[in-house]
Amino acid sequence: MIGFIRRHPLSVLLALVLHVAIVSLVAIQWDDSVVIRMSSDGDQHSPQNIPVDMPKESQPMKTFTVNAGAVQAELQRLQDEEQARLEERQRLQAMTAQEKKRLKELQQRQKEEAAKADQARKQTEQERQKTAEAKKRAEEEKARADKARKEAVLAQKKQEEAKKQAELAEKKREEAKKQTELAEKKREEAKQQALLEEKKREEAKKQADLAEKKRLAEEQKKRELEKELARKAEEKKALEKATAEAKLKKEQEMAAAALQRQLEEEAAQRRAEQRRQQLASLKESYISAIMAKVKNNWRTPAKISPDAQCDLRITQTIEGNITSVKVLNCNADATPQFRVAAEQAVYRAEPLPKAPEKELFEKQITFQFKP
Amino acid sequence: MKTIHMTKNRLKRGLQAVVLSCLSFLAMPSMAELTIEINEGFDNALPIALVPFKLEGSSTIPQDISQIVANDLRRSGRFKPIPRNSMPQTPSDLPEIEYSSWRGMDIDNLVIGKITAEADGSYQIDMRLMDVLRKQQMIGKRWSHIPASSLRQVAHQISDLVYEALTGVRGAFNTQIAYVTLMKKGGKRLYTLEVADADGFNPQPILKSSQPIMSPSWSPDGKMIAYVSFESGRSTIIVQSLDGTYRTVIAKYKGINGAPAWSPDGKKLAMTLSKGGNADIYIMDVATKKLQQVTRNYAIETEAVWAPDGKSLFYNSDRRGNPQIFQLDLATNQEKRITFEGKYNANPEISPNGRYLAVVQGGNGFHIALLDRETGDFRVISDTYLDESPSFSPNGEMILYAMNRGGSGQLAVVTLDGHASQTLKVNRGEVREPAWGPFLTP
């Protein structure tokens, strides 16, 4: 065994830890509702008292009737629960014994393995053996402690059970007291109920008064509302009338504006037409002035047929200076001398009359020339 | 005198007097220089500048060409040449012309030129007619190898060119006129038939006689002149070349031989003959001398002229009691009266274009009247007295005629509208019987 432990110290240690863990898991109660705690002292694990609405002042004991069936059932239930707890404690004791046994076997196997390891490794594993033994002692100590703790737990559970019995009796007394108080409470409740009904009647009356008042108020409110609606209708009517009047006025204003615009447009058109006619007249005068000046400068020694005529195309600057003259479209009576003389007359008329308006200026003017 | 606008009695007395004269002209003084006076011109005559031609290669020039041209143009009445001293510059070539200066003087046209003396004594003449307004050259021409004696002729040609360019009508400055001068000295008379330039210069006598010379008539080619001479003691019609190489009597019939007129083709002569006892119009074929009588009337028909187309004759007849103009259609032999206004219309002359008929109109003196055959307008165009022998210039623009001023015969030129006139006269003598010659070139 020791030889085995020496050869496999890590495995042995791991196995030992695993066993300790399993034992610990078995020893720990994971569910309070299931685990029955046993304690003989009144520490934090003591059962809680059932709260009782106790009067502030000590009341004199009063007799009351106890339901024997219910008490019996309650006692039966408590016995069942006690029985269940006993069974559970026995089962745990069995499990603990089994575990102890298994631990002993395990320790025995470990010892054997350690002995084997000792034999195999002899001197080299001496110290490890000591450690293992110390560890074994510690484990044994722990096992003992666990055992003592479990025993203490069992003793505590027993103590708690006794306390619970006492508490149950106290509870029964308290229940009886509670029944008495309940009856008293019922009387009080009946009294309170009567008061309440009176109060309800008063309340109903009050409600009726209130309803009447409310009805009157609502009627008043309705009248006021109707009045308000009438007023609003009047206001709306007045507003609509004002709106209609405003709309009419606006339409009239728009119509007047449109008429004004139309009149202004017509006036503008008239002015434009007058301007156009004025310009046309001025332009006619302008061209006539040019033609007259050219005619006034007509001079030739040649005999010209009175029927001779040509078109003269004059190109001029804005100052009336001539840049070119072309004689075009002459009829059969226009001799070469006539053409030359016409051209000369234009040059002689330089500068040509200026345009009365800048926009009337024509850079190129063509007119029919007949001396 | 080309016309015989007298009554029968006056005609007979005149002829008798002429026959008694003799050919004593050789002893008389020679040709007389004509002096021209410009009387008036057109109101709207065109100002023109004839810039003195620049002389190159010589310090003197025999003829002042630009002045001759200026005088020609002034005589036409259509131009008003400006005095030389008012010219702003005297350019002779294009780049020298300052157009604005001329335009400022209201000058439309400018004639500039150069005369270059050549080594052989001849001259080269360059001329340009400039349009001041358009700044363009209208004419540019050069004459080379011109002898000094022909410089005047070149000047007249320049005048013709300028005139035609500006008026559209061919100029008649380079033409000649024929006329008869009468010089009286010591009780003797000398008649001279002369030919001169149209401006009166270069007079050349072609016949001198102590007896009257009448009715010179130019042949169409300008080389011959037919006229009436009394050198033989009676009227004869003679045809003479201007160069003096030819002279012949073509009509020396009994009675009157007068008023010769060349046909437009130069092959025939119309004339007045009284060999039949009455003065009538005859046509003679110049080559064959064959005569054809075209009028047969008891009245006097004389002073015939050919229509430009040669198909009819205009002449003077007093068959209505007073002289009036008639037209005879040579093809149909139909006569029609042409003039109706006035009691006396004689000495007809037809314009080259056939439109105008100039006559001597009597009544309030004798004046030149013009009938527009297109419009029927008939009006007096001369304001002189005792006018006779109208003769159209070959371009039909002017009429040369004889008139009397201060008891002395002179010549006058008037435009068809009567707006311009000039007088040609000789000192110490009279000039009459003018005839304007044809164009010297076709």
Contacts between the chains, C-beta under 8 A, distances in Angstrom:
chain1	res1	chain2	res2	distance
A	299	B	44	6.4
A	299	B	46	6.1
A	299	B	108	7.2
A	300	B	46	6.9
A	300	B	166	7.4
A	300	B	167	7.8
A	301	B	42	7.8
A	301	B	45	7.1
A	301	B	46	4.6
A	301	B	76	7.8
A	301	B	78	3.6
A	301	B	79	6.0
A	301	B	166	5.4
A	301	B	167	4.9
A	302	B	166	6.5
A	302	B	167	4.3
A	302	B	168	4.8
A	302	B	169	7.4
A	303	B	167	7.0
A	303	B	168	7.3
A	303	B	169	7.0
A	325	B	134	7.9
A	335	B	168	4.9
A	336	B	168	6.6
A	337	B	165	8.0
A	337	B	166	6.7
A	337	B	167	6.3
A	337	B	168	3.9
A	338	B	168	8.0
A	340	B	131	7.3
A	340	B	134	7.9
A	340	B	138	7.8
A	343	B	133	7.6
A	343	B	134	6.2
A	344	B	108	5.9
A	344	B	131	7.0
A	344	B	133	4.6
A	344	B	134	6.7
A	347	B	133	3.7
A	347	B	134	6.2
A	348	B	108	7.3
A	348	B	133	6.0
